[in-house]
Amino acid sequence: MTELAADCARCAALCCVAPAFAKSSDFAVDKPAGRPCRNLGDDFRCTVHEELVPLGFPGCVVFDCFGAGQRITQETFGGRDWRSAPELSGDMFAVLPVVRQLHELMWYLTEALKLDETRRLHPKLRAVLDETDALAASPPGELRGLDVDAYRMTVVPLLRRASESARSRHRGPDHSGARLIGRRMRGADLRGASFRGALLIGADLGEADLRRADFTGADMRGTDLRGANLNGVLFLTPSQLRAAVTDGDQP
């Protein structure tokens, strides 16, 4: 089974080199694409990993490659890396966003397969999961030529159907794509609500009932989830939880 969680020990720190980022509330410095972050050590490990947030790098904490980094390093390039084989760097960096998006889709498909309500969709979900996995295993040249955005749009309708099936018993409010920055919804009954692609930055969902609420692609930076009922919540990724304020955080 393809790993869909990051294993940095088996990656060549691709996320610390390939992407560009601009100085902002998420990153303390500007970094152009293809240049190693100033905090990257010779061993491909972050030298300030335990202090990323106080040093101004919360964007690093919430980034998730869904296992794409180690797959590219170990499988696509056979364990080679951009330092020892710099001629590979262009391909390695170019395929990271492609494989990452494919692995993200695979994560959603895998989550959809866990839902009893989607049983009728399971054959199609498994077929698309296998197809996406096969695409992610393509050689570098094919990955670079893949229109991953177009492919994503062929998968999204199936994931929407899975969400609708899971939310059929309690169809809550539709906040898809809504700007809910700072919105106070503490203690609300939001069972089966859709927050797909919503901006929930700094929103208060504390003590809300979020069973079977769909958070696909929602921006959860600073979202207060303390005391919320997250049992059976849909498509809430580990990186979204890291971006939010949860019961495991200090008040």
C-alpha positions as a Markdown table, in Angstrom:
| # | Residue | x | y | z |
|---|---|---|---|---|
| 1 | Met | 0.0 | 0.0 | 0.0 |
| 2 | Thr | 1.4 | 3.4 | -1.0 |
| 3 | Glu | 2.3 | 5.5 | 2.0 |
| 4 | Leu | 0.2 | 8.7 | 2.3 |
| 5 | Ala | 1.9 | 10.2 | 5.3 |
| 6 | Ala | 5.2 | 12.1 | 5.2 |
| 7 | Asp | 8.3 | 10.2 | 6.2 |
| 8 | Cys | 11.0 | 12.9 | 6.2 |
| 9 | Ala | 13.7 | 10.4 | 7.1 |
| 10 | Arg | 13.3 | 8.8 | 3.7 |
| 11 | Cys | 13.1 | 12.0 | 1.7 |
| 12 | Ala | 15.7 | 14.4 | 0.4 |
| 13 | Ala | 14.0 | 17.4 | 2.0 |
| 14 | Leu | 12.3 | 18.3 | -1.3 |
| 15 | Cys | 9.7 | 20.5 | 0.4 |
| 16 | Cys | 12.6 | 22.6 | 1.9 |
| 17 | Val | 14.1 | 23.2 | -1.5 |
| 18 | Ala | 11.6 | 22.9 | -4.4 |
| 19 | Pro | 8.9 | 25.5 | -3.5 |
| 20 | Ala | 9.3 | 29.2 | -3.4 |
| 21 | Phe | 7.9 | 31.2 | -0.5 |
| 22 | Ala | 7.5 | 34.8 | 0.2 |
| 23 | Lys | 8.2 | 36.6 | 3.5 |
| 24 | Ser | 4.8 | 36.7 | 5.3 |
| 25 | Ser | 3.0 | 35.5 | 8.5 |
| 26 | Asp | 3.8 | 32.0 | 7.3 |
| 27 | Phe | 7.4 | 32.4 | 6.5 |
| 28 | Ala | 10.0 | 34.6 | 8.0 |
| 29 | Val | 12.1 | 35.0 | 4.9 |
| 30 | Asp | 11.8 | 35.0 | 1.1 |
| 31 | Lys | 13.0 | 31.9 | -0.6 |
| 32 | Pro | 13.2 | 31.3 | -4.4 |
| 33 | Ala | 12.2 | 28.0 | -5.9 |
| 34 | Gly | 15.0 | 25.5 | -6.1 |
| 35 | Arg | 17.1 | 27.1 | -3.4 |
| 36 | Pro | 17.5 | 25.2 | -0.1 |
| 37 | Cys | 15.9 | 26.9 | 2.9 |
| 38 | Arg | 18.5 | 28.5 | 5.2 |
| 39 | Asn | 17.4 | 26.2 | 8.0 |
| 40 | Leu | 18.2 | 23.0 | 6.1 |
| 41 | Gly | 21.1 | 21.0 | 7.4 |
| 42 | Asp | 23.6 | 18.8 | 5.5 |
| 43 | Asp | 21.7 | 15.7 | 6.7 |
| 44 | Phe | 18.5 | 16.9 | 4.9 |
| 45 | Arg | 16.9 | 17.7 | 8.3 |
| 46 | Cys | 15.5 | 21.0 | 9.5 |
| 47 | Thr | 17.9 | 22.6 | 12.0 |
| 48 | Val | 15.2 | 24.5 | 13.8 |
| 49 | His | 12.3 | 22.0 | 13.6 |
| 50 | Glu | 11.4 | 22.3 | 17.2 |
| 51 | Glu | 11.3 | 26.1 | 17.0 |
| 52 | Leu | 9.6 | 26.7 | 13.6 |
| 53 | Val | 6.6 | 28.6 | 14.9 |
| 54 | Pro | 8.4 | 31.0 | 17.3 |
| 55 | Leu | 11.0 | 31.7 | 14.6 |
| 56 | Gly | 8.3 | 32.6 | 12.1 |
| 57 | Phe | 7.8 | 29.5 | 10.0 |
| 58 | Pro | 4.3 | 28.2 | 10.8 |
| 59 | Gly | 3.8 | 27.5 | 7.1 |
| 60 | Cys | 6.3 | 24.7 | 7.4 |
| 61 | Val | 4.4 | 23.1 | 10.3 |
| 62 | Val | 1.2 | 22.8 | 8.4 |
| 63 | Phe | 2.6 | 21.7 | 5.0 |
| 64 | Asp | 1.9 | 18.1 | 4.1 |
| 65 | Cys | 3.3 | 16.2 | 1.1 |
| 66 | Phe | 1.0 | 13.2 | 1.8 |
| 67 | Gly | 4.0 | 10.9 | 1.4 |
| 68 | Ala | 5.0 | 12.3 | -2.0 |
| 69 | Gly | 8.5 | 13.3 | -0.9 |
| 70 | Gln | 9.7 | 9.9 | 0.1 |
| 71 | Arg | 8.0 | 8.3 | -3.0 |
| 72 | Ile | 9.9 | 10.6 | -5.3 |
| 73 | Thr | 13.2 | 10.2 | -3.5 |
| 74 | Gln | 13.0 | 6.4 | -3.0 |
| 75 | Glu | 10.9 | 5.2 | -5.9 |
| 76 | Thr | 10.9 | 7.7 | -8.8 |
| 77 | Phe | 14.6 | 8.4 | -8.4 |
| 78 | Gly | 15.8 | 5.2 | -6.8 |
| 79 | Gly | 17.2 | 6.7 | -3.6 |
| 80 | Arg | 19.3 | 9.4 | -5.3 |
| 81 | Asp | 19.1 | 13.0 | -4.2 |
| 82 | Trp | 19.6 | 16.5 | -5.7 |
| 83 | Arg | 22.8 | 17.1 | -3.7 |
| 84 | Ser | 24.7 | 14.0 | -4.8 |
| 85 | Ala | 23.2 | 14.1 | -8.3 |
| 86 | Pro | 22.5 | 17.7 | -9.1 |
| 87 | Glu | 21.6 | 16.9 | -12.7 |
| 88 | Leu | 18.4 | 15.4 | -11.3 |
| 89 | Ser | 17.4 | 18.4 | -9.4 |
| 90 | Gly | 15.2 | 20.0 | -12.1 |
| 91 | Asp | 13.1 | 16.8 | -12.5 |
| 92 | Met | 12.9 | 16.1 | -8.8 |
| 93 | Phe | 11.7 | 19.6 | -8.0 |
| 94 | Ala | 9.3 | 19.7 | -10.9 |
| 95 | Val | 7.5 | 16.5 | -10.1 |
| 96 | Leu | 7.0 | 17.3 | -6.4 |
| 97 | Pro | 3.8 | 19.4 | -6.8 |
| 98 | Val | 2.4 | 16.8 | -9.3 |
| 99 | Val | 3.0 | 13.8 | -7.1 |
| 100 | Arg | 1.9 | 15.7 | -4.0 |
| 101 | Gln | -1.5 | 16.5 | -5.6 |
| 102 | Leu | -1.9 | 12.9 | -6.7 |
| 103 | His | -1.2 | 11.7 | -3.2 |
| 104 | Glu | -3.6 | 14.2 | -1.7 |
| 105 | Leu | -6.3 | 12.8 | -4.0 |
| 106 | Met | -5.3 | 9.3 | -2.9 |
| 107 | Trp | -5.7 | 10.3 | 0.7 |
| 108 | Tyr | -9.2 | 11.6 | 0.1 |
| 109 | Leu | -10.2 | 8.5 | -1.9 |
| 110 | Thr | -8.8 | 6.3 | 0.9 |
| 111 | Glu | -10.8 | 8.2 | 3.5 |
| 112 | Ala | -14.0 | 7.9 | 1.3 |
| 113 | Leu | -13.5 | 4.1 | 1.2 |
| 114 | Lys | -13.7 | 4.0 | 5.0 |
| 115 | Leu | -17.2 | 5.3 | 5.0 |
| 116 | Asp | -20.1 | 2.9 | 5.4 |
| 117 | Glu | -22.4 | 5.3 | 3.6 |
| 118 | Thr | -20.3 | 5.2 | 0.4 |
| 119 | Arg | -20.5 | 1.4 | 0.0 |
| 120 | Arg | -22.2 | 1.6 | -3.4 |
| 121 | Leu | -19.4 | 3.9 | -4.6 |
| 122 | His | -16.5 | 1.6 | -3.3 |
| 123 | Pro | -15.8 | -0.1 | -6.6 |
| 124 | Lys | -15.5 | 3.2 | -8.4 |
| 125 | Leu | -13.5 | 4.7 | -5.6 |
| 126 | Arg | -11.0 | 1.7 | -5.6 |
| 127 | Ala | -10.7 | 1.9 | -9.3 |
| 128 | Val | -9.9 | 5.6 | -9.3 |
| 129 | Leu | -7.5 | 5.1 | -6.3 |
| 130 | Asp | -5.6 | 2.5 | -8.3 |
| 131 | Glu | -5.5 | 4.7 | -11.4 |
| 132 | Thr | -4.2 | 7.7 | -9.4 |
| 133 | Asp | -1.6 | 5.5 | -7.7 |
| 134 | Ala | -0.4 | 4.3 | -11.1 |
| 135 | Leu | -0.1 | 7.8 | -12.4 |
| 136 | Ala | 2.0 | 8.8 | -9.4 |
| 137 | Ala | 4.3 | 5.9 | -10.2 |
| 138 | Ser | 5.0 | 7.3 | -13.7 |
| 139 | Pro | 8.5 | 8.2 | -14.8 |
| 140 | Pro | 9.7 | 11.8 | -14.4 |
| 141 | Gly | 9.1 | 12.8 | -18.0 |
| 142 | Glu | 5.5 | 11.7 | -17.9 |
| 143 | Leu | 4.9 | 13.3 | -14.5 |
| 144 | Arg | 6.2 | 16.6 | -15.8 |
| 145 | Gly | 3.8 | 16.4 | -18.7 |
| 146 | Leu | 0.7 | 15.4 | -16.7 |
| 147 | Asp | -2.0 | 18.1 | -16.4 |
| 148 | Val | -2.7 | 17.3 | -12.8 |
| 149 | Asp | -5.3 | 20.1 | -12.4 |
| 150 | Ala | -7.3 | 18.6 | -15.2 |
| 151 | Tyr | -7.0 | 15.1 | -13.7 |
| 152 | Arg | -8.1 | 16.4 | -10.3 |
| 153 | Met | -11.3 | 17.8 | -11.9 |
| 154 | Thr | -12.1 | 14.3 | -13.1 |
| 155 | Val | -11.8 | 12.9 | -9.5 |
| 156 | Val | -13.5 | 15.7 | -7.6 |
| 157 | Pro | -17.1 | 14.8 | -8.7 |
| 158 | Leu | -16.7 | 11.3 | -7.3 |
| 159 | Leu | -15.4 | 12.7 | -4.0 |
| 160 | Arg | -18.4 | 15.1 | -3.9 |
| 161 | Arg | -20.7 | 12.1 | -4.4 |
| 162 | Ala | -19.0 | 10.4 | -1.5 |
| 163 | Ser | -19.4 | 13.4 | 0.7 |
| 164 | Glu | -23.1 | 13.8 | -0.2 |
| 165 | Ser | -23.7 | 10.1 | 0.6 |
| 166 | Ala | -22.0 | 10.5 | 4.0 |
| 167 | Arg | -23.9 | 13.6 | 4.8 |
| 168 | Ser | -27.3 | 12.4 | 3.6 |
| 169 | Arg | -28.8 | 11.8 | 7.1 |
| 170 | His | -27.8 | 15.2 | 8.5 |
| 171 | Arg | -27.4 | 17.7 | 5.6 |
| 172 | Gly | -26.2 | 20.8 | 7.4 |
| 173 | Pro | -25.6 | 24.3 | 6.0 |
| 174 | Asp | -23.7 | 24.7 | 2.8 |
| 175 | His | -20.7 | 26.9 | 3.4 |
| 176 | Ser | -18.7 | 25.7 | 0.4 |
| 177 | Gly | -16.2 | 28.4 | -0.6 |
| 178 | Ala | -17.5 | 30.8 | 1.9 |
| 179 | Arg | -15.4 | 33.5 | 3.6 |
| 180 | Leu | -15.9 | 32.7 | 7.3 |
| 181 | Ile | -12.8 | 34.5 | 8.6 |
| 182 | Gly | -13.3 | 35.1 | 12.3 |
| 183 | Arg | -16.9 | 33.8 | 12.2 |
| 184 | Arg | -18.3 | 32.8 | 15.6 |
| 185 | Met | -20.1 | 29.5 | 15.4 |
| 186 | Arg | -19.3 | 28.2 | 18.9 |
| 187 | Gly | -21.6 | 25.4 | 20.0 |
| 188 | Ala | -23.6 | 25.3 | 16.7 |
| 189 | Asp | -25.2 | 22.2 | 15.3 |
| 190 | Leu | -23.2 | 21.8 | 12.1 |
| 191 | Arg | -23.7 | 18.1 | 11.5 |
| 192 | Gly | -23.3 | 17.3 | 7.8 |
| 193 | Ala | -22.3 | 20.9 | 7.0 |
| 194 | Ser | -20.1 | 21.5 | 4.0 |
| 195 | Phe | -17.0 | 23.7 | 4.5 |
| 196 | Arg | -15.4 | 22.6 | 1.2 |
| 197 | Gly | -12.9 | 25.3 | 0.2 |
| 198 | Ala | -14.1 | 27.6 | 2.9 |
| 199 | Leu | -11.9 | 30.3 | 4.5 |
| 200 | Leu | -12.2 | 29.5 | 8.3 |
| 201 | Ile | -9.1 | 31.5 | 9.4 |
| 202 | Gly | -9.6 | 32.4 | 13.0 |
| 203 | Ala | -13.2 | 31.1 | 13.0 |
| 204 | Asp | -14.6 | 29.8 | 16.3 |
| 205 | Leu | -16.0 | 26.3 | 16.0 |
| 206 | Gly | -15.4 | 25.5 | 19.6 |
| 207 | Glu | -17.9 | 23.0 | 21.1 |
| 208 | Ala | -19.7 | 22.7 | 17.8 |
| 209 | Asp | -21.2 | 19.5 | 16.6 |
| 210 | Leu | -19.1 | 18.7 | 13.5 |
| 211 | Arg | -20.1 | 15.1 | 12.9 |
| 212 | Arg | -20.0 | 14.3 | 9.2 |
| 213 | Ala | -19.1 | 17.9 | 8.4 |
| 214 | Asp | -16.9 | 18.1 | 5.2 |
| 215 | Phe | -13.7 | 20.1 | 5.5 |
| 216 | Thr | -12.2 | 19.3 | 2.1 |
| 217 | Gly | -9.6 | 22.0 | 1.2 |
| 218 | Ala | -10.8 | 24.4 | 4.0 |
| 219 | Asp | -8.3 | 27.0 | 5.3 |
| 220 | Met | -8.1 | 26.1 | 9.0 |
| 221 | Arg | -5.4 | 28.5 | 10.1 |
| 222 | Gly | -6.2 | 29.5 | 13.7 |
| 223 | Thr | -9.7 | 27.8 | 13.6 |
| 224 | Asp | -10.8 | 27.1 | 17.2 |
| 225 | Leu | -11.8 | 23.5 | 17.4 |
| 226 | Arg | -11.5 | 23.1 | 21.1 |
| 227 | Gly | -14.3 | 21.0 | 22.6 |
| 228 | Ala | -15.8 | 20.4 | 19.1 |
| 229 | Asn | -17.3 | 17.0 | 18.3 |
| 230 | Leu | -15.1 | 15.7 | 15.5 |
| 231 | Asn | -16.4 | 12.1 | 15.5 |
| 232 | Gly | -16.9 | 11.1 | 11.9 |
| 233 | Val | -15.8 | 14.4 | 10.5 |
| 234 | Leu | -15.1 | 14.2 | 6.8 |
| 235 | Phe | -11.8 | 14.9 | 4.9 |
| 236 | Leu | -10.1 | 16.8 | 7.7 |
| 237 | Thr | -6.4 | 16.3 | 7.1 |
| 238 | Pro | -3.6 | 16.1 | 9.7 |
| 239 | Ser | -2.2 | 19.4 | 8.3 |
| 240 | Gln | -5.5 | 21.1 | 8.8 |
| 241 | Leu | -5.6 | 20.0 | 12.4 |
| 242 | Arg | -2.0 | 21.3 | 12.9 |
| 243 | Ala | -3.1 | 24.6 | 11.5 |
| 244 | Ala | -6.1 | 24.8 | 13.8 |
| 245 | Val | -6.4 | 25.4 | 17.6 |
| 246 | Thr | -7.3 | 22.1 | 19.2 |
| 247 | Asp | -7.6 | 20.6 | 22.7 |
| 248 | Gly | -4.0 | 19.6 | 22.5 |
| 249 | Asp | -2.9 | 23.2 | 22.3 |
| 250 | Gln | -2.3 | 25.7 | 25.0 |
| 251 | Pro | -5.2 | 28.2 | 25.4 |
